[in-house]
Amino acid sequence: MFSLLPNEIIFQLISYLNDEDYIAFANINSDMLSLLASNKKALSLQKCYNLSLLSIKTFMMASSITGCNIQQLDLNNCYWLDADLLTTIILEVPFSLKKLSFSLSRLDYTFWIEGETKKEDEENEVNLNCSIFFDIQENLDKLTFVHCAMQDDCLVMLNIFLCFCTNLESLQLEMGPKCKMPLDQSLLENQQIRKLRRLLPTCSRFHQLICKISNENEIMDLLAQLINNILSRKTCQLDALWAPNISIGQYLQCLKPTLKTLQTSSYINHMPNLKQVRCLRISTQQFLRQFANTDFPSLEMVSFRYDPEYFLEFCSLHKGIKVLQVQHCFPKNLCEPGLELAQGLAYLTNLTKFSTNHNFFLEKDERLGIFSPIQQLIRCDLLNEVEIGLSTSSALERDLKTTTYSAKSSCLTLLSSCKNLTKLTLAYLKVDALDFMSIILSTCLNLKSVRLTKINSNHMMVSDVVTQLETGLPKANNLEDFRWEVGNDGIFTAETSPVKQSADNLLIGSDVFRALQLSSSLRRFVIIGDQFVKFDLMNTKLNWTSLVLACVISPNLTDDIVNFHINSCHPAFQFYMGKSTDEAIDKVSAIHANEMIVFESQIAKLPLC
């Protein structure tokens, strides 16, 4: 009966489906497949976990036969899909494609290799069979936007691919913690790339270069090399340059006077006019001092080092800011009340995202007349992401010493009034009570992600946290991600308990995982702790049908809990249990490593769209 409806009605009804349901519905019968495959213009397979390979192949083949109208295709982070399928989709299907997102290392590029590099011959190069690109050059000419996630040794491959994208306007690179490519001169000296540059026209329309980096400090030289290679063949100017910790001095000639997006680590005294800048991330200490009384009328997103002397004045001039990240620049042992921060936030009523590693007192002090910044944040009706106490740069090392500061549970509970809150991250706080956890989980009904690191209270035990989870999780119907790191602060030892108890009662056991199972919507969790209950986990097996990621990390795991396992029916499910964060990053997919294991700020990683 559904097929008897007019096409316009069918298109209107299926417009409410996500891409996973769209493809599943299209595969009902051949008539519906032909109709819907030809109508799809934007397709993302990123989180289509439940689709079979056959369903995807059938849909893409039908799309190609009926005249493919797909203009935006997102294949990034599809780690559970076959590499042959991804390669086929990119190389054979997208005849009308203008925007493409993919992971280069996930493609089946073994047939591109013409010769292998011999280790004993350092001058020998890895040559790629470019004929496959020439065959689809007409398709690549249509691409105006490319988003590429980079891993492994694919620098040369990426540059050759970009040589054929002659009408490219915007390039977004994503380098995660798994990107550990060796730095050598082959990229700049590769004869194959030089030859292609001479044969193919340059990208005269190229104007946006965006880089999202995890583990920033370790691959800065690599990123600089890549940017030099990309910009060296461009004849246009950029209105967006977003590259962390890159000095822009050598790229000034590439920047438009109407620059709208900028991330830099250099002093910007000689920069072009920034009046039209919309997104700005500056890591220099002088920014607020230099531009405190400068009006950027289009500014909506900004990340800078906090200076209490100039912060208030800056906020009073930029009331339209939607995304704010303030970086701590005081000595680690200094914890200021945050009065200036709270006063500045009072102007920013349009905030949607807020991030700080600032260690202000999370409480109201009636004696001093000091209000917590949180009391100002909750007045922002559109606020949906909050990060407090979290490093704004990469933090892969678990042994990194970070001071823990006091916080009132009543103050943190105020966040429960943020009805639009979807992501919450709290780190390195010592609270007087833990009840804020259950209140936020049960009250913020739109909450999708919770990340907690080294949140403790006096004499805190795991059972206290379990109680909070058991109370709040059943009502957290939209929660998808949960990360909890106990850390190395020794709070889970018998010596800290006021009453002498068995050490096992103070360790992480199966009760934590069973509490997490109370959330019907949970898709990913990461638990990091110093000790786990051996006899409790030794033969524990949990069936978790909705789970996509289960990760347990502890430096003190022993072989006698090897039988502990979690099962899920998801084809995308990944399980890791081991001693090392670095090993976990290598074992799981990039999207899980970037978002769940690497504990760093997710705000201001990318500019606003």
Secondary structure, 3 states (H helix, E strand, C coil): CHHHCCHHHHHHHHCCCCHHHHHHHHCCCHHHHHHHHHHCCEEECCCCCCCCHHHHHHHHHHHHHCCCCCCEEECCCCCCCCHHHHHHHHHHCCCCCCEEEEEHHHCCCHHHECCCCCCCCCCCCCCECCHHHHHCHHHHCCCCEEEEEECCCCHHHHHHHHHCCCCCCEEEEEECCCCCCCCCCHHHHCHHHHHHHHHCCCCCCCCEEEEEECCHHHCHHHHHHHHHHHHCCCCCCECEEECCCCCCHHHHHHECCCCCEEEECCCCCCCCCCCCCCEEEECCCCHHHHHCCCCCCCCCEEEEECCCCCHHHHHHHCCCCCEEEEECCCCCCCCCCCHHHHHHHCCCCCCCEEEECCCCCECCECCCCECCHHHHHCCCCCCCEEEECCCCCCCCCCCCCCCCEEECHHHHHHHHHCCCCCEEEEEEEEECCCHHHHHHHHHCCCCCEEEEEEEECCCCCHHHHHHHHHHHHHHCCCCCEEEEECCCCCCCCHHHCCCCCCHHHHCECHHHHHHHCCCCCCCEEEEECCCECHHHHCCCEEECCCCCEEEEECCCCCHHHCCCEEECCCCCCEEEEECCHHHHHHHCCHHHHHHHHCCCCCCCCCCCC
